[in-house]
Amino acid sequence: MDRDCSFILNGMSEMTTVAEATRIVLAHARDFGMEHVAMSWALGRVLKESLIADRDFPPFDRVAMDGIALRSADFAAGQRTFRLVGLQAAGQPRQQLEGEGTCIEVMTGAVLPQDADAVVRYEDVEIVDQQACVQLDQIKPWQNVHRQGTDRRQGDVLVQAPRLITPAEVAVAATIGKAQLPVANFPRVVIISTGDELVDVEAVPLPHQIRKSNVHALASVLKQWGMQAALLHLPDQRDEVRKYLDVAMERYDLIILSGAVSKGKFDYVPSVLELLGAQQLFHRVTQRPGKPFWFGIGPHETTIFALPGNPVSSFMCMHRYVLPWLRACWGLDPFSGERAMLAEDFTFKPDLTLFLPVKLTTNDGGQLCAYPRPGHGSGDLANLTDADAFLELPRGRQKFAAGEVFSLHRYRLMS
């Protein structure tokens, strides 16, 4: 694993660009192997082995309309009335025509009877006393027949891995008899909050306290992917931080910290991680929110994201860095590639990449439009509920015009 961090020079004041931070994070993606789960529990997991057709799709010449099956050659020879000799329902063994001028009633989904090569809809037939009179001027061979193997052939790849499993992939797995599916393993995860000002959700906070929210928000992001995380809270005590981080780096594959990562007197996380042998790959990124963001690797190959304690900062970093890292670990594209059009002029003066909270709508032309919802800074947690995504505005400029298109990092489905 490449851990060259020679680009981090001149001490802790050196900041990493968003592009470089992204490159480093994704370069340290790792494969956590796979497990087999019941098909009914595979929804939302990542398929690790491609699904292969075990037979032709469809596996037989399939009737596509309710009606009668006959020989098109008989019709071409002038035959218009056909003697009914049977009924072929879906799920029944294949029947056979009894000779020239005969037909069989067939139901949608049934096997096409042997020697037949066309189906005439009931709407185009009049049946009286077991005689079917066709009321068409023309019949084409294989009309209203879904030919064997026209969708896929035996041995074809039906679903290419890796692939996020949706109901469509479940349907394919079921039709080829895959009751168990190979899916990417989840890393063992712990989410750790820090700070003496934080109390439990159930507690009544004193005037100088606030309830914990970051750990629950970050855990909920993982739950959307089917993952569970252990939750831990640490006080602003260096020895306690050291003791629990030492254990966590041995026990977990992924540590996500929230808080104590900046330059305050009680921000022990960076120095304790270094003391415990973790390798810093970057600390501080040219972005807002989320500038004091630490990333590195622990002595037991543990991946560590130490996110800022401000709720909007940690929330944004979770979606912009942690989730793309997880997707890369599973072999998926890290980013969706989704883009949106800025709906209003916007100005931002600092020379930083801005992740702007935006509300999304679709205009009459089908374009995805992003309306700025900047809120009141990285502590404005409630503002996240007024937005749907973060629009990534690049550094190096101050004015962004309505109509420009930028990368989008969505955290909410369109409502």
C-alpha positions in Angstrom: 0.0 0.0 0.0 1.5 3.4 -1.1 1.7 5.6 1.9 4.2 8.2 0.5 3.2 11.4 2.2 6.3 13.3 1.2 4.1 16.1 -0.1 3.3 17.0 3.5 6.0 19.5 4.1 6.7 22.5 6.4 4.8 21.1 9.4 1.1 21.0 10.2 0.4 24.4 8.6 0.6 22.9 5.1 -2.9 22.3 3.7 -3.9 19.7 1.1 -6.1 20.5 -1.8 -9.5 18.7 -2.2 -8.2 17.0 -5.3 -5.1 15.7 -3.6 -7.0 14.6 -0.5 -9.4 12.7 -2.7 -6.6 11.0 -4.5 -4.9 10.0 -1.3 -8.1 8.7 0.3 -9.0 6.6 -2.8 -5.5 5.3 -3.1 -5.9 3.7 0.3 -9.1 1.8 -0.5 -8.8 -1.9 0.4 -10.7 -5.1 -0.3 -12.4 -6.6 2.7 -13.2 -9.9 1.0 -16.7 -11.3 0.6 -19.4 -13.4 2.2 -22.4 -15.3 0.9 -25.8 -14.0 2.1 -29.4 -15.2 1.4 -30.8 -13.5 -1.7 -33.6 -12.0 0.4 -30.9 -10.1 2.5 -28.7 -9.0 -0.4 -30.6 -5.8 -1.3 -28.3 -2.8 -1.0 -25.1 -5.0 -0.8 -22.5 -5.1 -3.5 -22.4 -8.1 -5.7 -18.8 -9.5 -5.9 -19.2 -12.2 -8.6 -21.1 -11.8 -11.9 -24.4 -13.5 -12.4 -24.3 -15.9 -15.4 -27.3 -17.2 -17.4 -27.7 -20.9 -16.5 -29.9 -21.4 -19.7 -31.3 -19.4 -22.5 -33.5 -16.3 -21.8 -36.3 -17.1 -22.5 -35.6 -20.8 -22.2 -38.1 -21.8 -24.9 -40.1 -20.2 -27.7 -42.5 -18.3 -25.5 -46.1 -17.3 -26.3 -46.4 -13.5 -26.1 -50.2 -13.1 -26.5 -53.3 -15.1 -25.6 -54.7 -16.6 -28.8 -54.1 -19.6 -31.1 -50.8 -21.1 -32.3 -50.6 -22.3 -35.9 -48.3 -22.8 -38.9 -47.8 -19.5 -40.8 -47.2 -21.7 -43.9 -50.8 -23.0 -43.7 -52.1 -19.5 -43.7 -49.9 -18.5 -46.6 -51.3 -21.5 -48.6 -54.8 -20.0 -48.2 -56.0 -21.7 -45.0 -58.2 -19.3 -42.9 -60.2 -21.7 -40.7 -58.2 -24.0 -38.3 -59.3 -26.9 -36.3 -58.7 -26.6 -32.5 -56.9 -29.6 -31.1 -55.9 -28.5 -27.6 -55.0 -25.8 -25.2 -51.5 -24.9 -24.1 -51.4 -23.1 -20.7 -48.4 -21.6 -19.1 -46.4 -24.1 -17.1 -47.7 -27.1 -19.1 -45.4 -29.5 -21.1 -45.1 -28.7 -24.7 -48.0 -29.9 -27.0 -47.9 -30.6 -30.7 -50.0 -29.7 -33.7 -51.8 -32.7 -35.3 -51.1 -31.8 -38.9 -52.0 -29.2 -41.5 -54.9 -26.9 -40.8 -54.8 -27.4 -37.0 -54.2 -25.0 -34.2 -53.9 -24.9 -30.4 -55.2 -22.3 -28.0 -52.3 -20.8 -26.1 -51.9 -18.5 -23.1 -49.3 -15.8 -22.6 -46.1 -17.3 -21.1 -46.8 -20.8 -22.4 -44.4 -22.9 -24.5 -45.1 -22.5 -28.2 -46.5 -25.9 -29.4 -44.3 -28.0 -31.6 -44.6 -27.3 -35.3 -46.3 -24.0 -34.7 -44.4 -20.8 -35.6 -47.0 -18.0 -35.1 -49.6 -16.8 -32.6 -52.8 -15.0 -33.6 -54.4 -12.9 -30.9 -57.9 -13.8 -29.7 -59.0 -10.3 -30.9 -58.2 -11.4 -34.5 -59.9 -14.8 -34.3 -63.5 -16.0 -34.2 -63.9 -19.4 -32.6 -67.1 -21.5 -33.2 -67.5 -25.2 -32.6 -63.8 -25.9 -32.2 -63.1 -24.1 -35.4 -60.9 -20.9 -35.3 -61.4 -18.5 -38.2 -58.5 -16.0 -38.6 -59.6 -12.5 -39.5 -56.3 -11.1 -40.8 -54.9 -10.5 -44.2 -51.4 -11.5 -43.2 -49.5 -13.6 -40.7 -45.8 -13.4 -40.3 -43.6 -16.2 -39.0 -42.9 -15.9 -35.3 -45.4 -13.1 -34.8 -46.4 -12.8 -31.1 -43.6 -15.2 -30.2 -40.7 -14.4 -27.9 -38.0 -16.5 -29.4 -35.7 -18.7 -27.3 -32.5 -17.1 -26.4 -33.3 -13.7 -27.9 -32.7 -11.9 -24.6 -29.6 -13.8 -23.4 -27.9 -17.1 -24.2 -26.7 -19.7 -21.7 -23.4 -18.6 -20.4 -23.9 -14.9 -21.0 -23.1 -12.4 -18.2 -26.4 -11.1 -16.9 -25.1 -8.8 -14.2 -21.5 -7.7 -14.2 -19.8 -7.5 -10.8 -19.2 -5.4 -8.9 -22.7 -4.0 -8.8 -25.0 -2.5 -6.2 -27.8 -5.0 -5.7 -31.2 -3.5 -6.4 -34.6 -5.3 -6.9 -33.6 -5.7 -10.6 -30.5 -7.7 -9.6 -32.6 -9.7 -7.1 -35.0 -10.7 -9.9 -32.1 -11.9 -12.1 -30.6 -13.8 -9.2 -33.9 -15.5 -8.5 -34.5 -16.6 -12.1 -31.1 -18.3 -12.3 -31.5 -20.0 -9.0 -29.0 -18.0 -6.9 -30.5 -18.4 -3.4 -27.2 -17.3 -2.0 -25.3 -14.3 -3.3 -21.6 -13.4 -2.9 -21.4 -9.8 -1.6 -18.6 -7.5 -0.4 -17.8 -7.7 3.3 -18.4 -4.7 5.4 -15.4 -3.3 7.4 -15.6 -3.4 11.2 -16.4 0.2 12.0 -16.4 2.4 15.1 -17.6 6.0 15.3 -16.0 8.0 18.1 -17.1 11.4 19.3 -15.1 13.5 21.6 -15.8 16.5 23.9 -16.9 17.1 27.5 -19.7 19.4 26.3 -21.6 16.4 24.8 -24.3 14.5 26.6 -26.5 11.6 25.6 -29.6 12.1 23.5 -31.9 11.2 26.4 -30.2 13.7 28.8 -31.4 17.2 29.6 -28.4 19.3 28.8 -27.1 22.0 31.1 -26.7 25.5 29.6 -23.1 24.7 28.7 -23.8 21.3 27.1 -25.3 19.9 23.9 -26.6 16.6 23.0 -24.6 14.2 20.8 -25.7 14.3 17.2 -22.7 13.6 15.0 -22.3 10.0 15.9 -25.9 9.3 15.2 -25.8 11.2 11.9 -22.7 9.4 10.7 -24.0 6.0 11.9 -27.3 6.7 9.9 -25.3 7.3 6.8 -23.7 3.9 7.1 -27.1 2.3 7.9 -28.3 3.5 4.5 -25.7 1.1 3.1 -26.7 -1.7 5.4 -23.7 -1.2 7.7 -23.7 -1.2 11.5 -21.1 0.7 13.6 -20.1 0.6 17.2 -20.5 4.0 18.9 -18.1 5.4 21.5 -17.7 8.8 23.2 -14.4 10.0 24.7 -13.9 12.9 27.2 -11.3 15.6 26.6 -8.7 13.7 28.5 -5.5 12.8 26.7 -5.0 9.5 28.6 -8.5 8.3 27.9 -8.2 9.2 24.2 -4.9 7.3 24.0 -6.3 4.2 25.8 -9.4 3.8 23.6 -7.8 4.7 20.3 -5.1 2.1 20.9 -7.7 -0.6 21.4 -9.8 0.7 18.5 -6.9 0.5 16.0 -6.4 -3.1 16.9 -10.1 -4.1 16.9 -11.6 -2.2 13.9 -10.9 -1.8 10.2 -12.3 1.7 10.0 -12.3 4.4 12.6 -14.4 7.6 12.1 -13.7 10.2 14.7 -15.7 13.4 15.2 -14.0 16.3 17.0 -10.7 17.1 18.7 -8.9 17.3 15.4 -8.0 21.0 15.1 -5.5 23.0 17.0 -7.2 23.7 20.3 -5.6 22.9 23.7 -7.9 19.9 24.1 -7.7 18.6 20.5 -5.6 15.5 21.3 -6.6 13.3 18.4 -3.8 14.1 15.9 -0.9 13.9 18.4 -2.3 10.8 20.1 -2.7 9.0 16.8 0.9 9.9 15.9 2.1 8.6 19.4 0.3 5.3 18.8 2.0 4.8 15.5 -0.6 6.0 13.0 0.7 7.5 9.8 -0.7 10.8 8.9 -1.4 11.2 5.2 -2.9 14.7 5.4 -4.2 17.1 8.0 -6.2 20.2 7.0 -7.8 20.5 3.6 -8.4 23.7 1.5 -12.2 23.4 1.9 -15.2 24.8 3.7 -16.7 23.3 5.7 -14.3 20.7 7.0 -10.8 22.3 6.9 -9.4 20.5 10.0 -9.7 17.0 8.5 -7.1 14.3 9.4 -6.7 11.1 7.4 -4.2 8.3 8.0 -3.5 4.6 8.5 -3.1 2.9 11.9 -0.4 0.3 12.8 -2.9 -2.5 12.2 -3.9 -1.4 8.8 -6.8 0.5 10.3 -8.1 3.3 8.1 -8.8 6.5 10.1 -10.9 9.4 9.2 -10.7 12.1 11.9 -13.4 14.6 11.0 -14.1 18.0 12.4 -16.6 18.3 15.3 -18.8 20.9 13.7 -21.9 18.9 12.5 -22.1 20.2 8.9 -18.3 19.7 8.5 -18.4 16.1 9.7 -21.6 15.4 7.6 -20.1 16.8 4.5 -16.8 14.9 4.9 -18.7 11.7 5.5 -20.4 12.0 2.1 -17.5 13.5 0.2 -14.6 11.3 1.5 -15.7 8.4 3.6 -18.5 7.1 1.4 -16.4 7.3 -1.8 -13.7 5.4 0.0 -16.1 2.7 1.0 -17.4 2.5 -2.6 -13.9 2.2 -3.9 -13.2 -0.6 -1.4 -16.2 -2.5 -2.8 -15.1 -2.0 -6.4 -17.7 0.6 -7.3 -17.1 4.0 -8.9 -16.4 6.3 -5.9 -18.6 9.1 -7.2 -21.9 9.2 -9.0 -20.7 11.8 -11.5 -23.9 13.7 -10.9 -23.8 17.4 -11.7 -26.3 20.2 -11.2 -26.8 23.7 -12.5 -26.4 26.6 -10.0 -29.8 28.3 -10.0 -28.7 31.7 -8.5 -25.6 33.8 -8.6 -23.4 33.1 -5.6 -20.3 34.8 -4.1 -17.7 33.2 -1.9 -14.5 35.1 -1.2 -12.1 32.7 0.7 -9.6 30.8 -1.5 -11.2 27.5 -0.6 -13.3 24.8 -2.3 -16.8 25.4 -1.0 -19.3 22.6 -0.5 -22.4 24.6 -0.7 -25.7 23.1 0.8 -28.3 23.3 -2.0 -31.9 22.5 -2.5 -32.6 20.5 -5.7 -35.4 20.9 -8.2 -35.8 19.9 -11.8 -36.8 22.7 -14.3 -39.1 22.3 -17.3 -36.2 21.4 -19.5 -35.3 18.5 -17.3 -32.2 20.1 -15.8 -31.2 19.5 -12.2 -31.1 22.9 -10.5 -29.4 23.7 -7.2 -30.6 26.6 -5.1 -28.1 27.7 -2.4 -29.0 27.1 1.2 -25.7 28.4 2.8 -27.1 28.5 6.4 -25.1 30.0 9.2 -21.9 28.1 9.1 -20.6 24.6 9.9 -22.5 24.5 13.2 -25.9 25.0 11.6 -27.0 21.4 11.8 -30.7 22.3 11.2 -29.8 23.8 7.8 -29.1 20.3 6.5 -32.8 19.6 6.6 -33.4 22.5 4.3 -31.0 21.2 1.6 -30.6 18.0 -0.3 -26.9 17.9 -1.4 -23.6 19.7 -1.5 -22.6 21.6 -4.6 -18.8 21.6 -5.0 -17.7 25.1 -6.0 -13.9 25.1 -7.0 -11.4 27.4 -5.3 -9.6 30.1 -7.2 -12.6 32.3 -7.9 -15.1 34.4 -6.0 -18.2 34.7 -8.2 -20.3 31.8 -9.5 -23.0 32.6 -12.0 -26.4 31.1 -12.3 -26.5 28.5 -15.1 -23.0 27.2 -14.4 -22.8 23.4 -13.7 -20.8 21.9 -10.9 -20.3 18.5 -9.3 -23.0 17.4 -6.8 -22.8 15.2 -3.7 -26.3 14.2 -2.8 -27.3 13.1 0.7 -31.1 13.1 0.2 -33.3 11.4 -2.4 -35.5 13.7 -4.3 -38.7 14.2 -2.4 
